[in-house]
């Protein structure tokens, strides 16, 4: 059984500097208790003979060779740009602008 009480929730809210109404404290007390209970159930079945996993199926990275190929030249890439300086895309500065 979880030890989550309304006092615990109020204390955690104070630490996090979150203002909670009495109704929110009551709701969060039951919700946090349910979460802790669910974690306790998982811990019951997570024994040493059950390997830890982060994904239900085995995963592996798929890498391709990094091979130089004929790709777009800078000039070709810039042909569709709305604005450029001949070698780079040009964009409007956004830093410092007021929204």
N, C-alpha and C positions, 0 to 999 in steps of 0.2 A: 504494500500500500504506500502511496506517495505521501510525503510530508509537506505538500504544498498547502499553505494556509493563506488566508487573506492578508495576514501580517507579512508573510513572505513576499507576496505579490506587491504589497505597498512598499516594502523595503527595496525590492528590485526596481520598482518604478522610480523611487527616490534616487537610487544609484545611477539609473539611466536618465535621470532628470526628465521623466515623463509624467505629466499630470493626468491622473486617472480619476474618473468619477466613481462613486461607490458601486454603481451598476457595472462599470467596466472591471472593477476589482473582483466582483463576484463572478462575472463571466470568465475573466482570465484565470481565476483560481481553478475553476472546473476544467477549462481547456488545458492549462498547464499540467494539472493532475492527470488528465487523460494522456497527454504526451509522455509524461514520465512513466506512466503505467505501460504504454506501448513499448518504450525503450527497455523497460524491465523485462517484458515478455521476450523481446529479441535477445536480450542478454542471457535468458534462460536456455535458449536453443543454440546460441553461439558458443559451442564448446570447442575444445582443442582439436577434436577430430573433424571439425567443419572448417575448411579453408576460408580465409577472408577473401572477399571478392569486391570489386567495385562495379562489376558489370556481369549480368547473368550469362553471357556467352564469352568464350575466349576472344580476346582482341589482340591484334598485332598491327604494327605500323606497316603501311604499304608504301614503299619508296620507289621512285623511278630514278633512272640515271639522269644526272644533270648534264645534258648534252647541248652544246651550242647549236642552234638551228637558224635557218633563215627566217627572221622575224621582221616585224615592221621597223623601218628606219625611223629616226627622229622626225625627219621631214614628213614621212607618211603618217605618223601618229599625230602630228600637228595640223594636218590638213583639215581635220574635223573639229579642231579646237575653235571656240568662239573668239579667243584672244591668245596670242602668243608673242614671244619676242624673237622668234627665229630658231631658238633651241630649247625653250622651256614653255610650259603652259603659264599663262598669266591669269591670276585670280584677284578679285577685289579683296582688299584688306578688311578684316572684320574685327580685329582687336581694337579696343578703345571706342568702338561705336556704341552708342546708346540704343537700346531696343525700344 
